[in-house]
Amino acid sequence: MIAIRPATRNDLPAITEIYADAVENGTSSYELTPPDLAEMTTRFAALEAGGFPYLVATRDDRLVGFAYAGAFRPRPAYRFIVENSVYVAPEAKGQGVGRLLMEKLIEAATRLGFRQMIAVIGDGRPDSASIRLHAKMGFADAGRLVGTGYKHGRWLDTAFMQLALNEGADAQPDPASLPERR
């Protein structure tokens, strides 16, 4: 059984390992060199300090995936938008881990009062696992940048997908939401 819970600093070695595999062998991240544990700790601390959700998936006490939502852009008018990231360990891909992480991440971002969740998907081929997952979760196509990344000897497109939360742009901001309190 897969369990989803908030990430802790103790999870960072396993998170770093999963992300390193994605950087070295995949196209979901446009990083070319995997960040070390110190850098992943810095990134985690920044999200934690901002009150953003950061989740992990475990199976039999082994970490098999992680997901987080962070600021889409630093300028204040973007404060209601989060960008999601989801990574699954190679041995757990195709087993529903990404879907479970996304469900809980969407719930957490909604509870915090965010209005939009954006997915910036490297190698945004229509048949990619990430595109399919986001579409299943209700994300709509929001555009594509052609040939924006070069990795593993080929040019990659970047796809954007978007999910409205908390009535999206159809209602005024909630003054009690995390984006307004920050």
N, C-alpha and C positions, 0 to 999 in steps of 0.2 A: 504494500500500500504506500502511496505517495503522500507525504505530509508537507504542508506549506506553512512556514513560520517566518517571523521577522529575522533578518540576518543579524549576526553579531560579529564582533571582531575576531572571535575564534573561528569563524567560517572563512576568513580571508585567505588562508593557504589553499583551500579547496577551490574557492572562487577564482583565485589567481591561476590555478592549474587549468580550470575549465576555460577561462578566457584566453590563456596562452594557446590552447589547442585551436580555438576559434581564430585567433590572429594568425597562427602559423599555417593552418590547413584550410581555412575557410575564407569567405569573402563578405561576411556580415559586418566585420570591422575593417575599416580602412587603415588601421595601424599595421605597420610592417614588422615591428619588433614588439614582442609581448612585454608589457610593463612588469616590473618586479613587485614583490610583496609590499615594499615600502611605498611605491607609487599607488598600488591598489588600496593601501591603507589610507593614503591621503585622499584619494577619490571617495572612498567610503565615508571618511570623516566629514568631507564637505557636504555630501548628501544628508548625512545624519544631522549635521548642524543646521541644515536648511529645513529639517522636518519632513523630508521626502521619503516615500516608502521604498524599502529595500528588502526583498524577500528571498528566501531560499526554499528549494524543494529537496526533501530527503526521502530516501527509501532504505529501510533497514539501517537507519542511523548513518547512511552514507549520503553526502551532498551530491545531488545529480543535476542541479540547475539553479540559476538565480535570475532575478529580474529586479529592475528598479525604474523609478521615474525621477527625472531631474528637470531642471530648468531648460526650456527649449532655447531661449536666448536670454542674455543678461539684462536687457533694457526693461524698465519697469512696466511698460504697457503689455509686455508678454507674460506678466506674472501669473495669469490664469491658465497658461498652457504648459503642459509637461511633455517631455519626450521620453518614450519608453525604451528599455533595452532588455532583451531576454536571451539567455544563453543556456544551453543544455549540454551536459556531458555527452561525449560521443556514444558511449554505451547505452544511453537512455533516450536517444533521439527516436522519434516516431512512436513513443509510448504514452503520449498525452501529458508529459511533464510541462512543455511549453504552454499548452492550453490551460492547465491548472494554475500555473504561475500568472498568466495573463488575466484570468478571471479574478484572482485575488488582488492583483495590481490595479486593475480597473476599479474594483470595489474600494480599495484604499484611497486611490486618487479622487474618486467620487466623494467619499466620506470627508476628505480634507477640503473639498470645495472647489477643486479645479474644474475648468469648463471645457477643455479640449485636451485630448491625448494625441500626440503626433508620433508616428513611426517613421524614422529615417532609415530606409532599408538599403544596405549595400548589396550590390548585384541584384538589382530589382527586376529580375526576369519575372514575367507573369506566372511561371510555373515553380518559382522558388518556394521552399517550405515556409519562409517567413511571410511572404505575400499571402500564401494560402491560409496560414494561421491567423493573420490579422483580418483577412476577409471573413473568416469564420466567426471572429469575435465582433464583427459589425463595423470594422473600419472601412472607410470609403477611399477610393483612389483620389489622391490630391495632387498628382503630378509626377513627372519624371524628369530628371536631368540626365542627358545622354552623355556617355563617355567621360564621367567625372572622376572615376577612380581607376588607377592602373595597378593591378596586383596579379600575381601568378601568371605573368606574361600576357595579360589581356586587359582590354578596357572594360570597365564596369559601369552600368547605369545606376543611378541612385533613385529609388522610388520613395515617394511620400504618401503616407496614408493617414487618415484623420478620423477620430471618434469623438463625437460630442458627449460631454458629461454634464449632468446637472442643468439640463435645458440649453446647454451650449450658449450661443449668442442670442437666444430668444428671451433672456431675462437679465435684469441688472445683477451685478456682483453681490454676493452675500457678504455683508460687513464682518460676519463672524468667521468667514473662511480663512484657512491658512494663508492664501495669497494676500488677503487684505490685512491680516494681522502682522505680516512680516514687514 
